[in-house]
């Protein structure tokens, strides 16, 4: 009887001293990446949406990822994974290339990848969120391919042009189309937007087109005037070129621009920086 009572007391002591395991932390949701060919929008306060993210970086070889506003309060870090490997149209063998605090990217919801990038290479990305020791499921996958950037020749930075229809010149790169944008520097108002094939022909290394050239939409050749306003005297303007390359969509149709909802950047392209010039008095 004494032995039995002792066993009961020992068992009771074990129960009293046993603490339940800490519950697993709640896994955060992953960010939702915005695909590279999302609609380009233009705002007079922020400029082209491509300047904020989605696709090719300007100035150097960079790919900019962007995701939708993220409101998971329990997430503390983001992790970016990248791969170039594809098997039966499925990307695999993702490797971590960056890990950073959520707060550091909260305002822009974007990440700029400059890590060992090569031209004409398909890069696939996905992300996760971290909360303590818990990592979220992986996000959706997006991809981008950098092609060579055009080199702006004229008007170059800081020059004054003596015409209200200046000749815009740049070097030819291996691109299917060029998107040309001109805006007022101070107000950011877009005054000319144009989509064109190499206007001087593929055999010419130096490309050129007159400011204000207009073209009714040509869906066969993807040439179109997006917006046009005459230049004004004694005003500083900025211009840039985005080079794009033909890609094929899931329906095996050529994917350039949305003919209904506006204009978009394809997942293969590169962008120059804005270059400022001034008109005569």
DASULDA-V380788 format. One line per field, one symbol per residue. phi: phi as a letter, one per 40 degrees, with the letter a starting at -180 (. if undefined). Layout:
phi->???
//
This chain:
phi->.cccccccccccccccccbccccccccccccbccccbcdcbbbccbgcccccighccbgbcabbcbbcdbbccccbbbbbbaabcbbfgbcafcbcbaaacdccbcccfabbcbcfcbcfbcbbbabbbbbgcbbcccccbbbabcbcccbcbacccgcbbbacbcccbaccbcbcabbbbbaccccgccbababacdccgccccccaacdgdbacdbccbfbaccaaaccbcfbcbbbabbcbbdbbcccgbcbbbccbchbbcccbiabcccbcabccc
//
